Amino acid sequence: MLLLEDWSLVQLYKLINGAANNLPLRFDNDEDTGIYRRASNQIGFATAGGARYGMSGNAFFPNQDNADDLGGGSNRWDDVR
């Protein structure tokens, strides 16, 4: 890691592509929850070792059609149409 005079940190990290069950970016006490490379120009989000959501340059989408509700009784999205 390089510490510059203006207190900026500069470091390049390259991660393996990974998969929902082999996460390159995960948590210390929850190793089956994290982020991976889903496909070219896509990020994948996993919980409990399973693919849950994906994000591309123009969309955020579920891994499976009609499997998840958007929000809940006390945690709703603001402007869903």
BELSULQUI-V80664 format. One record per residue. PSI is psi in radians with two decimals (* if undefined). OMEGA is omega in radians with two decimals (999 if undefined). BURIAL is 1 if it has 16 or more other ideal C-beta (glycine too) atoms within 10 Angstrom, else 0. Layout:
# BELSULQUI-V80664
psi->PSI omega->OMEGA burial->BURIAL
psi->PSI omega->OMEGA burial->BURIAL
This chain:
# BELSULQUI-V80664
psi->2.44 omega->-3.10 burial->0
psi->2.16 omega->3.11 burial->0
psi->2.06 omega->-3.11 burial->0
psi->2.90 omega->-3.10 burial->0
psi->-0.54 omega->-3.13 burial->0
psi->0.30 omega->3.07 burial->0
psi->0.43 omega->3.04 burial->0
psi->2.47 omega->3.07 burial->0
psi->2.33 omega->-3.14 burial->0
psi->2.07 omega->3.12 burial->0
psi->2.40 omega->3.09 burial->0
psi->2.19 omega->3.07 burial->0
psi->2.27 omega->3.03 burial->0
psi->2.27 omega->-3.11 burial->0
psi->2.69 omega->2.99 burial->0
psi->2.80 omega->3.12 burial->0
psi->-0.80 omega->3.12 burial->0
psi->-2.94 omega->3.12 burial->1
psi->3.03 omega->-3.11 burial->0
psi->-0.52 omega->3.14 burial->1
psi->0.18 omega->3.10 burial->0
psi->1.22 omega->-2.96 burial->0
psi->2.20 omega->3.07 burial->1
psi->-0.42 omega->3.12 burial->0
psi->1.85 omega->-3.05 burial->0
psi->3.05 omega->-3.06 burial->1
psi->2.61 omega->-3.09 burial->0
psi->-0.80 omega->-3.10 burial->0
psi->0.19 omega->3.14 burial->0
psi->1.24 omega->-2.95 burial->0
psi->-0.05 omega->3.07 burial->0
psi->0.32 omega->3.05 burial->0
psi->2.21 omega->-3.13 burial->1
psi->-2.75 omega->-3.02 burial->1
psi->2.50 omega->3.13 burial->1
psi->2.98 omega->3.06 burial->1
psi->1.97 omega->-3.07 burial->1
psi->-0.78 omega->3.13 burial->1
psi->-3.11 omega->3.11 burial->0
psi->2.17 omega->3.13 burial->0
psi->0.53 omega->3.09 burial->0
psi->2.51 omega->3.05 burial->0
psi->2.46 omega->3.09 burial->0
psi->2.54 omega->3.09 burial->1
psi->2.32 omega->-3.09 burial->1
psi->2.55 omega->2.95 burial->1
psi->2.57 omega->-3.14 burial->0
psi->0.54 omega->3.10 burial->0
psi->0.16 omega->-3.14 burial->0
psi->2.55 omega->3.10 burial->0
psi->2.29 omega->-3.13 burial->1
psi->-0.85 omega->-3.06 burial->1
psi->2.77 omega->3.06 burial->1
psi->2.77 omega->3.08 burial->1
psi->2.31 omega->3.07 burial->0
psi->-2.94 omega->-3.14 burial->0
psi->-0.37 omega->-3.08 burial->0
psi->0.22 omega->-3.11 burial->0
psi->2.60 omega->2.95 burial->0
psi->2.16 omega->-2.94 burial->0
psi->2.68 omega->3.09 burial->0
psi->2.75 omega->3.09 burial->0
psi->-0.49 omega->-3.07 burial->1
psi->2.35 omega->3.12 burial->0
psi->2.42 omega->3.02 burial->0
psi->0.54 omega->-3.13 burial->0
psi->-0.36 omega->-3.05 burial->0
psi->2.51 omega->3.00 burial->0
psi->2.62 omega->3.11 burial->0
psi->1.78 omega->-3.08 burial->0
psi->-2.99 omega->3.14 burial->0
psi->-2.92 omega->-3.09 burial->0
psi->-0.60 omega->-3.11 burial->0
psi->0.07 omega->3.11 burial->0
psi->1.22 omega->-3.08 burial->0
psi->2.69 omega->2.99 burial->0
psi->2.61 omega->-3.02 burial->0
psi->-0.81 omega->-2.91 burial->0
psi->0.94 omega->-3.13 burial->0
psi->2.30 omega->3.14 burial->0
psi->* omega->999 burial->0
